[in-house]
Amino acid sequence: MKKNKRGDIVVNFLVITVLALILFASACTVLSKFFRLSEQSKDSFKEFTNDLLKMGKAQPGDRETTILILDEATAAVYFEPYQTEVQVAVSAESPRMDYIIKLTSPGKCALEKGCLCLFQKPEFDVAIWTLEGTVKVSDSSALCQAIDVPLKIKNCGIGVPNDVNSYTCSKGFFIERHLADKSSWAVNSYYDAGRRTSLQMERFGDMVMLEG
């Protein structure tokens, strides 16, 4: 009995075509989800800044809740007026693993005003094996908003601690999601924050106080 080689070729072609279509559809789904989540994070950041601007016009003692949604390895960074760098001192549980995170302002706000930026495409410059380990973070494409009323945060480290005692912020603060631990394989001390962070805002004197 003769084999139908032509039929086999057609069947193989159809199988390969179907597999290629399945892989293509899967890739499209993953990419669609990625871009959807990034847009969601941008929209959330805009709503977050709007909530802060409204709270800046509220009466002392007024409190509201706001939500901030962050993608992996991103952060919302607040630079105090006349400050071009936020410093975060990380106290690790493990000996000799303390380090400092330095976040550089992209310079998109007037220097005399506070500036809140969304770092979505961070660039890292890591020198971890020094006497004072340092992680420098910048993002020239960051989305920024000027904030007229000063902002403060009660707890610099938000999330579940992973081999970390504390974060201490100066010249501003950041709210991150895996920004520290994604910066380098050598970083093992950080706070593990979820995608959605609920924050309390309070008009406190002449400032807005945030608490996670």
C-alpha positions as CSV (number, residue, x, y, z in Angstrom):
1,M,0.0,0.0,0.0
2,K,1.4,3.4,-1.1
3,K,1.9,6.1,1.4
4,N,0.1,9.4,0.6
5,K,3.2,11.7,1.0
6,R,1.3,14.7,-0.3
7,G,-1.4,14.1,2.3
8,D,1.2,13.8,5.0
9,I,2.8,17.1,4.0
10,V,-0.6,18.9,4.1
11,V,-1.4,17.5,7.5
12,N,2.1,18.5,8.8
13,F,1.6,22.0,7.4
14,L,-1.8,22.3,9.1
15,V,-0.4,21.2,12.4
16,I,2.5,23.6,12.2
17,T,0.1,26.5,11.2
18,V,-2.3,25.7,14.1
19,L,0.6,25.6,16.6
20,A,2.0,28.9,15.3
21,L,-1.4,30.6,15.6
22,I,-1.7,29.3,19.2
23,L,1.8,30.7,20.1
24,F,1.0,34.0,18.4
25,A,-2.3,34.3,20.3
26,S,-0.6,33.6,23.6
27,A,2.1,36.1,22.9
28,C,-0.5,38.8,22.0
29,T,-2.4,38.0,25.3
30,V,0.8,38.4,27.4
31,L,1.8,41.7,25.6
32,S,-1.7,43.0,25.9
33,K,-1.8,42.3,29.6
34,F,1.6,44.0,30.1
35,F,0.6,47.2,28.3
36,R,-2.8,47.2,30.0
37,L,-1.1,47.0,33.4
38,S,1.3,49.8,32.6
39,E,-1.5,52.1,31.5
40,Q,-3.4,51.2,34.7
41,S,-0.4,52.2,36.8
42,K,-0.1,55.5,34.9
43,D,-3.8,56.2,35.4
44,S,-3.5,55.3,39.1
45,F,-0.6,57.6,39.6
46,K,-2.6,60.5,38.0
47,E,-5.5,59.8,40.4
48,F,-3.1,59.5,43.3
49,T,-1.6,62.9,42.6
50,N,-5.1,64.4,42.1
51,D,-6.1,63.1,45.5
52,L,-3.0,64.7,47.1
53,L,-3.7,68.0,45.4
54,K,-7.3,67.9,46.7
55,M,-6.1,67.0,50.2
56,G,-3.8,70.0,50.0
57,K,-6.8,72.2,49.9
58,A,-8.7,70.4,52.7
59,Q,-9.1,71.6,56.3
60,P,-6.5,70.6,59.0
61,G,-7.5,67.2,60.5
62,D,-9.4,66.0,57.3
63,R,-8.6,62.4,56.3
64,E,-9.1,60.4,53.2
65,T,-8.0,57.1,51.7
66,T,-6.3,56.8,48.3
67,I,-5.0,53.8,46.3
68,L,-1.7,53.6,44.4
69,I,-1.2,50.8,41.9
70,L,2.4,50.0,40.9
71,D,4.0,47.7,38.3
72,E,7.0,45.5,39.2
73,A,10.3,47.4,39.7
74,T,8.6,50.8,39.8
75,A,8.1,53.6,42.4
76,A,6.4,56.8,43.2
77,V,9.1,59.2,44.4
78,Y,8.5,62.5,46.1
79,F,11.3,65.2,46.0
80,E,11.0,68.0,48.6
81,P,11.4,71.6,47.3
82,Y,15.0,72.4,46.3
83,Q,16.0,68.8,46.5
84,T,17.3,66.9,43.4
85,E,17.9,63.5,45.2
86,V,16.0,61.4,47.7
87,Q,18.1,59.2,49.9
88,V,16.8,56.0,51.6
89,A,19.0,54.3,54.2
90,V,18.3,50.6,54.4
91,S,18.9,48.8,57.7
92,A,19.3,45.1,56.9
93,E,18.8,42.3,59.4
94,S,21.9,40.5,58.1
95,P,25.3,41.9,59.2
96,R,27.1,44.2,56.8
97,M,24.3,44.3,54.3
98,D,23.1,47.8,55.0
99,Y,23.0,50.0,51.8
100,I,21.7,53.4,50.6
101,I,19.3,54.0,47.7
102,K,19.7,57.4,45.9
103,L,16.9,58.4,43.6
104,T,17.8,61.3,41.2
105,S,15.2,63.8,40.2
106,P,14.4,64.0,36.4
107,G,14.1,67.8,36.8
108,K,10.6,68.0,35.5
109,C,9.2,70.3,38.2
110,A,10.1,73.8,39.3
111,L,12.9,73.5,41.9
112,E,11.0,75.6,44.5
113,K,8.0,73.1,44.5
114,G,7.7,69.6,45.7
115,C,7.8,67.0,42.8
116,L,6.1,63.6,42.7
117,C,7.4,61.3,40.0
118,L,6.5,57.8,38.7
119,F,9.6,55.9,38.0
120,Q,8.5,53.3,35.4
121,K,11.7,52.7,33.5
122,P,14.4,52.9,36.2
123,E,18.0,52.8,35.4
124,F,20.3,51.4,38.1
125,D,23.9,52.2,39.0
126,V,25.0,49.8,41.7
127,A,28.1,49.8,43.8
128,I,27.1,47.4,46.5
129,W,30.4,45.9,47.6
130,T,31.9,49.1,49.1
131,L,32.1,50.4,52.7
132,E,28.8,52.0,52.1
133,G,26.9,50.1,49.5
134,T,24.9,52.3,47.1
135,V,22.1,51.8,44.6
136,K,21.6,54.9,42.4
137,V,18.3,55.1,40.5
138,S,17.2,57.5,37.8
139,D,14.5,57.7,35.2
140,S,14.6,60.4,32.6
141,S,11.2,59.4,31.2
142,A,9.5,59.6,34.6
143,L,5.9,61.0,34.8
144,C,6.0,64.0,37.2
145,Q,3.6,66.4,38.9
146,A,4.4,69.5,40.9
147,I,2.9,69.5,44.4
148,D,2.3,72.8,46.2
149,V,1.7,71.5,49.7
150,P,4.6,69.7,51.4
151,L,4.2,65.9,51.7
152,K,5.5,63.7,54.5
153,I,5.2,59.9,55.1
154,K,5.0,58.2,58.5
155,N,6.5,54.9,57.4
156,C,9.1,55.0,54.7
157,G,9.1,51.2,54.3
158,I,5.7,49.9,53.1
159,G,5.0,46.2,52.8
160,V,6.1,42.9,54.3
161,P,9.8,43.1,55.5
162,N,12.2,40.7,53.8
163,D,15.5,40.6,55.8
164,V,15.1,44.3,56.6
165,N,14.8,46.3,59.8
166,S,13.8,49.6,58.3
167,Y,14.0,52.2,55.6
168,T,14.8,55.8,56.6
169,C,13.9,58.5,53.9
170,S,15.4,61.9,53.7
171,K,14.9,64.9,51.3
172,G,11.6,63.2,50.3
173,F,10.4,59.6,50.2
174,F,9.4,56.8,47.8
175,I,6.6,54.2,47.7
176,E,8.1,51.3,45.8
177,R,7.1,47.8,44.5
178,H,10.2,45.6,44.1
179,L,12.3,48.6,43.0
180,A,15.1,47.8,45.6
181,D,15.3,44.1,45.1
182,K,15.2,44.3,41.3
183,S,18.1,46.7,41.3
184,S,20.8,44.1,41.9
185,W,21.3,40.4,42.6
186,A,23.2,41.5,45.7
187,V,20.2,43.3,47.3
188,N,18.4,40.9,49.7
189,S,16.9,43.4,52.2
190,Y,13.7,45.2,51.1
191,Y,10.0,45.5,51.7
192,D,7.7,43.3,49.7
193,A,4.7,45.5,48.7
194,G,1.7,44.4,46.8
195,R,0.5,45.8,43.5
196,R,-2.2,47.9,45.2
197,T,-1.2,50.0,48.2
198,S,-3.9,51.7,50.3
199,L,-2.7,55.0,51.9
200,Q,-4.3,57.3,54.5
201,M,-4.0,61.0,53.7
202,E,-4.3,63.6,56.5
203,R,-4.1,67.4,56.2
204,F,-1.7,67.9,59.1
205,G,-1.0,71.5,59.8
206,D,0.5,73.0,56.6
207,M,1.3,69.6,55.1
208,V,-0.3,66.4,53.9
209,M,0.8,63.3,55.9
210,L,0.7,59.9,54.3
211,E,0.5,56.6,56.1
212,G,0.6,53.1,54.6
